[in-house]
């Protein structure tokens, strides 16, 4: 009777070679990004349905987002365009950081990671500034009919800015989706800045130099590029269309 060959437990449970020669960490990052893409896709589809429902009274973004720092005149979507440019440039610096990591260039990784963090922080700060002006609103405000419990009828009031209940610029749903979609994306960017900062500190400490590779930089780079790509869709659907 033939004896079965002994099999090492590590070989039996190791799973063999990784599919597409992708490391476990990068594969899990891709799984996360796919699931996150479905979430953003659901939000944008929902936004599209609501906008279609209120198409006749839906505010136009170029009439709402006209402010620009230190400029009195109205510049439709100019500030949002600047924010988009900043975020796209931070994606370019991340590409350069990953490329430097492939060459084991610690100095290059340090420089380009630093500028990626600066770009991300600038975007988050710019978004906070935009939120502030959206919430405060214009000086003249807008007349809106609201239901009064005291009189049992609609009364006209002047509203300034927007919140989750009233909106100077139009239907309340516009502000609700603006806060949720841009806030959800802004949370991703802020999280990315924190993660990039942690990786940056590890680069300064020489952690990845000792490991012999900069794969962590590549993994956070995937996340950062995803955040940038999502903003392109948010910018297109919410501000341009």
C-alpha positions in Angstrom: 0.0 0.0 0.0 1.5 3.3 -1.1 2.1 5.9 1.6 0.8 9.4 1.0 3.5 12.1 0.9 3.6 14.3 3.9 2.3 17.8 3.2 3.6 20.8 5.0 0.8 22.6 6.8 2.0 26.0 5.5 1.7 24.7 1.9 -1.7 23.2 2.6 -3.2 26.4 4.0 -1.1 29.0 2.2 -3.4 29.3 -0.8 -0.6 29.0 -3.3 0.4 32.0 -5.4 -1.5 35.2 -5.0 -3.9 35.9 -8.0 -2.4 38.4 -10.4 0.7 38.5 -8.2 -0.9 41.1 -6.0 0.0 41.3 -2.3 -2.6 40.6 0.3 -2.6 44.3 1.4 -3.2 45.7 -2.0 -5.9 43.1 -2.7 -7.8 44.1 0.4 -7.4 47.8 -0.5 -9.0 47.1 -3.9 -11.9 45.3 -2.2 -12.4 48.3 0.0 -12.3 50.7 -2.9 -14.8 48.7 -5.0 -17.2 48.7 -2.0 -16.7 52.4 -1.5 -17.3 53.1 -5.2 -20.7 51.4 -4.9 -21.5 53.6 -2.0 -20.6 56.8 -3.9 -22.4 55.5 -7.0 -25.6 54.9 -5.0 -25.4 58.5 -3.6 -24.9 60.0 -7.0 -27.7 57.9 -8.6 -30.0 59.0 -5.7 -29.0 62.6 -6.3 -29.9 62.2 -10.0 -33.4 60.9 -9.3 -34.2 63.7 -6.8 -32.8 66.4 -9.2 -34.9 65.0 -12.0 -38.0 65.1 -9.7 -37.5 68.8 -8.9 -35.9 69.7 -12.3 -38.0 72.9 -12.7 -37.0 74.4 -9.3 -33.6 72.8 -8.8 -30.9 75.5 -8.2 -28.1 75.9 -10.7 -24.7 75.5 -9.1 -23.2 78.4 -11.1 -25.8 80.7 -9.4 -25.0 79.4 -5.9 -21.2 78.9 -5.7 -20.0 82.3 -7.0 -17.8 83.4 -4.1 -14.0 83.6 -4.3 -11.6 84.7 -1.5 -10.7 88.4 -1.5 -12.8 89.0 -4.7 -16.1 91.0 -4.4 -17.4 90.2 -7.9 -19.2 86.9 -8.6 -17.1 84.2 -10.2 -19.3 81.2 -10.9 -17.6 77.9 -9.9 -14.1 79.5 -9.9 -13.3 78.4 -6.4 -14.6 74.9 -6.9 -12.4 74.7 -10.0 -9.4 75.8 -7.9 -10.2 73.1 -5.3 -10.4 70.5 -8.1 -7.1 71.6 -9.5 -5.5 71.3 -6.1 -6.8 67.8 -5.5 -5.7 66.6 -9.0 -2.2 68.0 -8.5 -2.0 66.1 -5.2 -2.7 63.0 -7.1 0.2 63.8 -9.4 2.5 64.2 -6.4 1.3 60.9 -5.1 2.2 59.2 -8.4 5.7 60.7 -8.1 6.0 59.4 -4.5 5.0 55.9 -5.5 7.5 56.0 -8.4 10.3 57.2 -6.1 9.4 54.3 -3.7 9.9 51.8 -6.6 13.4 53.2 -7.0 13.9 53.0 -3.2 14.5 56.8 -3.3 13.7 57.8 0.3 14.3 61.5 -0.3 12.0 61.5 -3.3 9.2 59.7 -1.4 9.6 62.2 1.5 9.3 65.3 -0.8 6.4 64.1 -2.8 4.5 62.7 0.1 4.9 66.1 1.9 3.3 67.9 -1.1 0.5 65.4 -1.3 -0.3 66.1 2.3 -0.2 69.8 1.7 -2.6 69.5 -1.2 -5.0 67.3 0.7 -5.0 69.7 3.7 -5.6 72.7 1.3 -8.5 70.9 -0.3 -10.2 70.1 3.1 -9.6 73.7 4.2 -11.1 75.1 1.0 -14.1 72.8 1.4 -14.7 74.1 4.9 -14.5 77.7 3.6 -17.1 76.8 0.9 -19.4 75.2 3.4 -19.2 78.3 5.6 -20.3 80.6 2.8 -23.0 78.2 1.7 -24.4 78.0 5.3 -24.2 81.8 5.9 -25.7 82.7 2.6 -26.0 86.1 0.9 -26.8 89.4 2.6 -30.1 89.9 0.8 -31.3 86.3 1.5 -34.5 84.9 -0.2 -38.2 84.9 0.6 -39.6 81.4 1.4 -43.1 80.2 2.3 -43.1 78.3 5.6 -45.9 76.6 7.5 -46.8 78.4 10.7 -48.3 76.3 13.6 -49.6 79.5 15.2 -51.6 80.8 12.2 -52.2 77.4 10.5 -51.1 78.8 7.2 -48.0 79.6 5.2 -46.2 82.8 6.0 -43.3 84.4 4.1 -39.9 84.8 5.8 -36.5 85.8 4.6 -33.9 83.0 4.9 -30.2 83.4 4.7 -28.0 80.5 3.7 -28.9 76.8 3.9 -29.3 74.1 6.4 -31.0 70.7 6.6 -34.5 72.3 6.8 -34.5 75.6 4.9 -32.5 76.7 1.9 -32.1 80.2 0.6 -31.1 78.9 -2.8 -34.1 76.6 -3.5 -35.5 73.3 -2.5 -34.1 71.9 0.8 -33.0 68.7 -0.9 -30.3 70.6 -2.7 -28.6 71.5 0.5 -29.2 68.0 2.0 -27.4 66.3 -0.9 -24.7 68.9 -0.9 -23.9 68.4 2.7 -24.0 64.7 2.6 -22.2 64.0 -0.7 -19.5 66.6 -0.3 -19.2 65.9 3.4 -18.8 62.2 2.8 -16.1 62.8 0.2 -14.5 65.4 2.5 -14.3 62.9 5.3 -12.5 60.5 2.9 -10.0 63.3 2.0 -9.4 64.2 5.6 -8.9 60.5 6.5 -6.5 60.2 3.6 -4.5 63.2 4.8 -4.2 61.6 8.3 -3.1 58.2 6.8 -0.6 60.0 4.4 0.8 61.8 7.4 1.3 58.6 9.3 3.0 57.0 6.3 5.1 60.2 5.9 6.4 59.9 9.5 7.3 56.3 8.9 9.2 57.3 5.8 11.2 59.8 7.9 11.9 57.1 10.5 13.2 54.8 7.8 10.6 52.1 8.5 10.1 51.1 4.8 13.8 51.5 4.1 14.4 48.7 6.7 11.6 46.6 5.1 13.2 46.8 1.7 10.2 48.2 0.0 7.7 51.1 0.0 4.5 49.1 -0.7 2.6 51.0 2.0 3.1 54.2 0.0 1.6 52.4 -3.0 -1.4 51.1 -1.0 -2.2 54.6 0.3 -1.6 55.9 -3.2 -4.4 53.7 -4.4 -6.8 55.2 -1.9 -5.7 58.7 -2.7 -6.2 58.2 -6.4 -9.7 56.8 -5.7 -10.6 59.9 -3.6 -9.5 62.1 -6.5 -11.4 60.1 -9.1 -14.6 60.3 -7.0 -14.3 64.0 -6.7 -14.2 64.3 -10.5 -17.6 62.5 -10.6 -19.0 64.7 -7.7 -17.7 67.8 -9.4 -19.2 66.8 -12.7 -22.6 65.7 -11.4 -23.2 68.2 -8.7 -21.5 71.4 -10.1 -21.4 71.1 -13.9 -24.5 69.3 -15.0 
